């Protein structure tokens, strides 16, 4: 779908939903603000702040190509009948870099009717020393790029198209990234950045491509690296440069061959390149160059051959995307590891689904018994062995819960060639801003061995088991007005309605079916990206939900509710035609994503980094419990449309020394910055008023004005 049309449809849907939720007046006011900013605003999206660029130029003042202490980067750009306006914009973007470590190598294959291309380049050459130019015969994009490489003197090479624009800090940022990799002892042979698409002005791009860190499977799907790619010149020469036989996907082919040598690439998460969308450019679609797909498939097939792997290259779901359908060599045996502690009902669901739905005959299931205390669990194991042919049960000798250690132990009993991990432990997840101890029923949690963790988003505490499905949306945040729950709850509500359910969004973040809560949601703003996720109670155990969570009596009063059990419901119980969890999952994926569904997986390296981060931060007492503060004074109030706000105020020597905000409120910005403003003020209305002078409190507490927050701090 065209990018502009897609955005228009999204905005129209948001406008309709906003009108329903908050009325026509609110929608018109926000719409006017959006038009004013989008059509008349001057803000340059994705560009660094003016002060940042000025600081970089000040740092580089008086330095040159040789002594700036940044690795030299030769930008390779083939020219071919380049329109003057495009060429000048590109050349200006190079000569106006904040650092002098760049060299521009231009190989001009323009025909005789476009001799002005060379004239313009020579005009710039007369002013700027590090522009190298050569007139060449046109032999295709790959050969022309190789010709540009022959002009290069830099330690590194970069690829840029003649009709695009470099971000002003591209050379500086890449130079610093190379230095940081070297200082950290990390591979520095291949780097790439994020990019944005534009038509006329880089200050108003159409969309940005925010890329993942190196993802080998994703790179087989498409050339997600694209621009700005920077790599060692010696590596480029080692692999023989670009291959003319892959013209159209020559960069994709080059990147695959480079990665075969270095094992990966470092991601620099900044927009350093602006890709122009115009007729004839692949940025606007590959219809302009139909030979691209053929070249890409050759690049992928050759890569598989070089790396000793076999599979069939197929077209992907979208143009310029591909899928490798891997050949299964022989008849490998798959070992499925399932750690278990007492949860026999959940385990039975797992085993039933495996034996009922698995189409691969060569598999084994190993249940890893982990310190169960219920005698019924061990009786179940004996019956399960009789029902499920080949089922193994091994006993983990350690104490406590360590998912990695448990699976490593189970692996010793595995006979298969592949391992599949399946986890079924129950968990309470508390919101980022909540007091953990206040949210959980400690005796119940300990009795039932329920894990307790904290997430990095706001909202309230939720209980997870295998009857609970979780979903996430990760997308551009858009304007302030776009940061609403309705933007994300609406498609989920519509999906539930498609099953014949009487579903509706309620309050700030709940989804109800026939008046019962089946979903709670939370979200977090990070830069210009937003994470929104939610739960869907499909077939969860309501007694566990009710027993595990401490529910705020104030929440009961505000929602006219008497108990957790009476408030929640399972989607499955409302269905007119029953379905199991896998069927429900498949329905949601098809309804919410449809033909846009793309599957991907983390690499072992990425999973390792995730596990490391989990162990260092998210498995710690400090994160899950230590963030819950001690306090001198507690001010607490639930505000309709905002949520529960708890203010822990510490007073020393008659002045506020610390303020910590907790609760299930939602915010566009972290409240810590606001809390710091109170330090040093008197703990009264005058002091709080002075601390909040000029502050837009609604950014920290959704919809809450400064005088309302002061009322809470003074009176609770």
N, C-alpha and C positions, 0 to 999 in steps of 0.2 A: 504494500500500500504506500502511496505517496506520503512523504513525511508531513507535509503541510496538511493534507487531508486527514491523516491520523490524528494530528494535534487538534484540528478543528473538531473532530468527532469527540475527542476526550473533553475538550472545553465545553461543548454542547451538553454532554452528559453531566458534567459537573454543574453547569448552570441550572439544568432541570432539577437535579437533586438538591442544590442549594436553595432553590425557590421553594421546594417542598418542605425542606427542613426549617428554613429561617425566613421565608417570605420573599415577595417580589422586590421590596425596597432594598433589602440586604444584597440580593443578587445584583440589582442594578448598580448599587454603590460600589460593590467589589468589581463588577464588570467595567465600570468607568475607570477605576484605578488601574486595572489590568491594561486597558487600552492606552491610558496615559503613559504608563511605564514602557509598554511594548512598542508603541508607535512613536512616542516623543521622547523617550528616555535616552540618556547618553551613556549608560553603564556598559562597559565592555566585559561581557561574560567570558570567563576562563582566562582572561589576561591577568597577569600579576598587577598588583597595585602600583601606582605611579611611584610611591616611595620606595618600593622594592627595586624597581628598575633604576631609580636614581642612586640607591645604595650600591647596586652592582656596578654602575658606571663610575661611581666614586672610588670603589675598590680597585677598578681597572685603570683609573686615570694615570696617564704617563707610561703605561705598559704597552707592549706590542706583541706581535705574533710569537716572537722568540722568547721573551722573558716574562710572560704573564703567568707562568707556572701552572697552566692548564694544558692538558693534552691537545695537540693540534688535530683538527677535524677537517678533512677535505670533503666538501659537499659536491657530489657528482650529479650533474644535471645535463641531460641531452636537450638540445634545442631543435625545434622543427616548426618553422613558419609561425613562430610565437606572436600572437597579437601584441602590439606595442604596449597597451595598457596593462596587460598581464605581465609582460616582461619587466616593465619598469617597477611594478609593484613587488615582483619577486626580488629583483636586484636591490631595491630599497630595503626590503626586509633583511637582506644579508648585510648590507653595509651599515645598517643601523643596529646591529647586535650590541648588547651591553658588554661583551667581552671580545677581545681581538684574536682569539685562538682559532678562527675559522678561515678556510681557504675555499674559494668557489671555483670549480673546474667545469667549464662549459664546452661541450662538443656540439658544434652547430652543423646540423645536416639539412638546413633550410634550402629550398630550391632557389633558382636564380631570381624569381619574382619577389623574393623576400630578403633581399640583400640588406634591408634596413635592420634586420635582427643583429647582424654583425656590427653595423654602425652604432647602434644603441649600446651594445656591450663595450665597444672601444671607447665610447663616451665615458662610461663608468670606469673603465680601466685607467683612463688618464688621471682619475682622482683617487682610485683605490688600488693599492699595490697587489693585494692578494686575490685578484680575479684573474684566472688563467683561461685563455680562450684559444680554440682551434677550429678551423673550418674543416669538415670531414664529408665524405660521401655517405649518403644515407644507406645503412645496411640493417635497419631495424633497431628496436629499442634496446635490446640486449647488447648488440655489437656497439651501438652508439654510447651506451653506458660504460662499456669496457674501454672505449676510446677516451672518455672523460677520466677514467681511472688512471690511464697512462700519464695524465697531466698532474696527478696528485703527488704531493710531497708530505702530507700529514701522516701521523702515526695511525689515525683512524679515518675511516671513510663513512659518509652518510649519503643517503639517497633522497633526492628532492625533484619534483616535477616542475617543469618550466612555467606552469600556470598556477602554481600554488604560492603560499606565503609561509615563511618561517616566523614563529613567535619571536619577539625581540630578545628573549632570554634563552633561546634554544642552545646556543653554543656554550654559554656560561653554565647552564644547568647540566648539560651533558658532561662538560669538563669536570665539574664538581662531583658528579655521580661517579665518574671513572676514578677520581682521586679517592673517594670514600670507599669504593670497592677494594681498591688496592690496600688502603690502610686497614681494612677489615680482613684482608687475606682472602677475599672472595673473587671468583672468576670475573674478569673485566674485558673479555673478548667480544661480547655482543650485548648491546643495550637497545631498548626501544621505549618510546614515550606514548602518551595518549595524544589524541588528535581531535579536531573539530571540523565540521563541514560548514561552508559558507557560500554565498552567491556573490555579494558585492562588497560587504564590509565584514572584517573579522571581528569587529566589535559587536556584531549581531549575527552570530552563527546560527545555523539551522539546528544542529544537534552535535553533541560531543560523543566520541567513542572512548569511554572509560574502560580500559582493558584489564584483564586479570594479570597476575604474575604468570610466569612461564607455565603454559598448559599444553603439553605435547599432544594430547588427544584433540584439543580444540584447534591446534595448528593443522592437524590433518583434516579437520572439517572446513577450514577456511583460513585465508591469510589475515588473521586478526592483528598481526604485528604491524604490518603496513608502514605507516609513518609515525614518528621519525625513527628510522633504524640506523644505529651507529655500530660499527664493527672494526676490528683491527684490519689494517691494510694487508698485513702478511697472511691473515686467514683468507681474505678475498683472493689473493694471488695463489694461495695454496690449493683452493678448490677450483681454480681456473676461471674465476670471474663469473659473469652471467652467461647462460647458455642460449644462443639464438633459437634453438629448436623449441624453447619454452616461451617464446615471445607471447606476451599477453598475460602470462603468469610468471614472468622471469624473476620477479622479486620473491614470490612464494617459493619457487624452486631454489633460489639462492639461500634463503633463510633455512630451508630444510638441510641443505648441504653444510651450511655453517654450523648448525646445531649438531650435526653428526660429528663435527670436530670438537666442539666445546662443551657439548652435553646440555646446553640450556641457554637462557638469555635473561638478563636483568631488566626488570620493569622499572622505569622512572615515572611515577604517577603524577605527571603534570602534562597539560596540553602544550606541546611545543611545536605543533604543526597545524596549519590551516589548509584544508583540502577543498579546492574550489569545485563547486557543482555547476556544470554547464553542459550543453549539448556536446557529445563526443567524449565526455569524461566518464570513467568507470565509477566515480564517486556518486553519480546519480543513477547508476544501474549498469549492468553488463550488456544490455541490449545494444549499446553503442559499439561494443567490441565482441561479437559472437564467438570469436575464436578463443576467448579467454578460458571457457570451460574445458575445451579440448587440451589446451596447454596445461591447465591445472591438473587434470587427470594424469597426464604424462608425468608431471613433476611428482605427484604422489606415488604413482606406480614405480617410478625409478627409485624413489626414496625407500619404498618397501623392499625392493630388490637389493639395494645397497646394504640395508640393515638386516637382511636375511629373514624377513617376515612375509607372509603370504595372506592375501585377501583380495576381495573384489571392490573396486572403486565405483561407487554409485552416486547419482545426484542426490543432494540433500533436499531438505524441505523448502529452501529458498534458493534463488539464483546465486551462483558463486559460492554455494556451500556443497559439501560432499560428505559421503559416509564410507568408511572402510568396513566392509562386512568381512570380518576375519575368518580365515579358514580354521576349523577345528582339526588339529592334527591328532590322529588316532582316536581313542575313546578314553579321555582322561576321566578320572574319578574325582568327584567333588565332595569335599568334607564340609558339612554344615555344623558349626559350633554354636551351642545355645547355653550360655550360663543361666542357672536357675537357682532361686532360693524361695521355696515354699509356693510360689505362684503357679500352682498346678493348672488352674483354669486358663491362664494365659498360655502356659506351655502346651496344653491340649489344643488350643486354637492354632498355635504355630505348627504342631505336628500334623494336625488334620489338613491344613492348607498345603503343606509340603507333599504329603503322600497323595493328595487329591489332585493337585494342579501341576506337579513337576512332570515335564515331558522328557527329561533326560534320565535314562534308566540307571546310569552308573553314579550313584551318590550314596553317602552314608550320613547319619545324623549322630552327633555326639553331644549329649546333655552333660554339662559340667555342674555337678552338685556343689553348691557353695554355702555350707553351714546352715542348712535348713533345720528348723526346730519342730515342725509339725510332723508327727508320726504318719499322718495321712499322705504326706509328700512321698515318703519312701514306699508306702503301699501303692501309690500311683505309679512309681517307677516300674514295679514288678508287673503291673497290668499293662503298662505302655510297651514294655519289651515284648509281651505276647501279641499285642495288636499290631505293632509296627516292626516289620521284619528288618533285622539288622540294626535296630536302635541300640546305641551304646550309652551307658551312664558311667561317668568317671567322677571320683570325689576329689575336689580341690583340697589340699592339706592345709592351706593358709587360713588366716583369720581376716575378717573384715572384707570390704569390697574394693577390689582393684581390678578393673575390667581388663586391662592389658595383661596382668599377671595370670588371671583366670584363663583367658584365651590362650596364652602361651603354654599353660599347663595342658589344656585340652588338645592343643596342636600335637603334643607328643603321642596321643592316641590315634591321630588321624592317619589314614592310609591314602587319602586322595591326593591328586595333583594340584587342586585348587582349594582354597578356603573361602567360605562365606560366613560372615559374622552376623549374628542376630541377637539383639539385646531386648529384654523385656522387663527391666526394672521399673518400678513406679517412682515418680518424682514430683516434688513440689517445686515450682519455679516462682520466686518472688520478684516483684518489680524492682528496677534500679533504685528507686527512691524510698523503698519501704523498710520498716524496721522488722527484720526477720522474725525475732522472737514474738513480736506482737501478731504476726500473721499465721503462725503454725501452732497446732495443738501438740506440744512437745511430747507428752506421755504417749499419745496415739502414734505419732511419727516414729518414736523409738520402738514401740511395741510391734509395729508392722514393718519396720526396717525400710522406711521411705527415705529416699535421697532428698536433700534440700539444697537447691542452688539458686543463685541470683543471676538474672539476665541483665543486659546492658540497656534495656528499654524501660520506659515508664509503665504505668498501669498497675493493676492489682495482681495478687497471687493466684496461681492456677495449679490444678492437680492434673498430672499426666499419667495415663496408663495405655495399654495397647488398644483400648476402645476410644482413645482420643487422637484425632488427626490434627496436625499442625500445618499451617501454610504461611508463606512469606511473600511479600511483594518488595522488590528492590528496584527503584527507578529514580529519575530526576525529580527533585523536590518541586521545581517550578517556583512560582511566585508565592508570597506569604499566604495569599488566599487559597492556594492549592493544598496547603498543609491541613487537611481535614480528614476525619475518620470516614466520612461519607464517600470520599473518593475511592476508598478501598473496600468498605463494607458493602457498597452497592452491588458490585459484580457477584459477590458471594451470596448476598440475599437473592439476587436474580437466579443464581444457580440452584439454590434451594427451592425457589418457587417452581423451577422447571421440573422438580420431583413431585409437584402437587402440594407442597407444604405452604402453610400460612405463615411465611417468614417476613420479618420486618427488622429494620435497624431501630434501636432504642437507646436513648440517652447519648452519652458521649461515644461509647465503644462497644455496646452489647448488640448481639443479634438474637432475636427471640423467635420461637415457633409456638404459636398458640399461647402466647404469654409466658412461656418458659425460656429461660436463658440457655442457649445451646452454644454460644460463642462469646468470648471476650477478646479484645484486640489491644495492641500496644504499638507504638512506633517511636522512631528516633531519627532525628535530623543530624546528618554528618556532612558538613560542607554543603554542597548543592545536591546531595543524594539523600534519599529517605528510605528507611527500612520500616515496613509495616508488617506485622505478623499477628496471627490469631490462632485460637483453638477452635476445634469443632468437636463437640461431644457427640460422638456417633453411637457408641455402645459402652460407655464408661460405667464404672461401678459407683452409683450415687452415694452409697453408704461410706465409701472411702473418701469421696470428695467432702462429704459433710463432716466426717470424723477428723480429717487431716488438717482442715483449715479453721482458724479462728476468725469468725465473722464479726465485723464491727456492728454493735447494736445500732449505732447511728445510721449505718448503711441500711439496716432493716427499716428504720423509721422513714428514711427518705424515699425508700422504694416500696413502702407498705408491704413488707415481707416478714414472715414469721420464722422461717428456717431455710438453711441452705437446700435441704432436700426438696422443699416446696418450690424454690426458685428455679432450679435447674431442670433440664430435661435432656433426653437422648434423642437425637434425630431419628434413629432407627425405630423408636416406638411410635413416631408420628407418620411413618411411611405407610401408604395404602397397599403397596406391593413391596414385600421384604427384599432386602439385598444385604450382602455381607460387606465387610470393610473393604476388601480388594475391589469389589464392584463399585462401591461409593467413591473410592479413590480414583478409579479409572474414569468415572462419570465427571468428577470435578476437573481432572486434567483435560479431558476433551472439551468440557464446557468453557473453562477459563482460558485455555491456551489454544485448543483446536489444532489447526495445521501449523501453528507457531511453536509447538512443543519441540524443544531441543534438549537432548540428554547429554550430560557431561559428568565427569567424575574428577575428583582431586587426584593428583599424582602422589606417589609415595612420599616424595619430598614435601609436597604441600601438606599432606596429612601429618607428617612429622612435625612441621611447624605449628599446625593446629594443636597437636598433642602437647608440644612444648609450651605453647601459650596457655593451654588449659591447665597444665600442671603448675606453671609459674604464677598464674593469677586466679583462674576460675575454680580451681580445686582447693583454694586456701581458705582458712578460717577468716582471714582478714577481709576477703571479698564477700563471702556469703553471710558472715555474722558481724565482723568487726566494723563494717560500715554503719551498723546500727548504733547510734551515739548515746553516751551518758549525757545527762543534762541537768541544769539547775532549774530552769523553768520550761514548762511545756505548754504551748498554745496550740489548740487543735480545733479545727472546724471543717465540716464538709460543705462545699459550695456547689450548688447546682450548676451544671455545665462546665465545671472545672475539676471537681473531685475532692478527695480528702487531702488537706494540707496540715502537716505537723511541723511546728517550728520549735526546735530545741535551742534555747537561748541561755548562754553562759554569761554571767555578770561578774566582773572583778573590779573592786575599787570604785563601784558606782557606775561603771561604764561597760558596755557590751564588749566582751572579748572574743566571742565566737557565736555564730548562728549556723545551724544545720537544718535544712529543709528535707523532710521525708513525707511519704504519702503515695497515693495512686494517681496524682495529678499528671497532666500531660503538658509538655513544654516544648517550644521550638528551640530554646537555648538552655544550657545547663544552669541550674540555680546557684551553683557555687560562686559564680561571678557576682550575682546579686547579693548573696549572703555576706560576702567580704565587705560590702559597702556599709554594713551596720557597725562594724568594729570601730570602737572609739566614740560612739554616740551614746547618749543617755537612753536607758530602756523605757522610754515613754513616748507619747504621741509626737512631741516636738522633735525628739531625737530621730524617731523613725521617719518623720516627714522630711527632715533634712537629709537623711541617708538616701531617700528615694527621689529626691529632686531631679527632674529631667529623665527619669527612668521609665521605659515602657514595660510595665510589669506584666502585661498580657503576653509578652514573649517568653516569660518564665513560668507563668501560671495561666493556662488557656482562658482568655476572656476576663481575667481578674484585673481590676483597676487598682491604682496605688492606694486610694482611701479605703478600699475593701480589705486589702492586705494589712494596712495599718490597724484596722478594726480587729482583725484576727490576732495580730501581735500584742495588742493592748488588752484584749478581753478574752481571746480564745473562742 
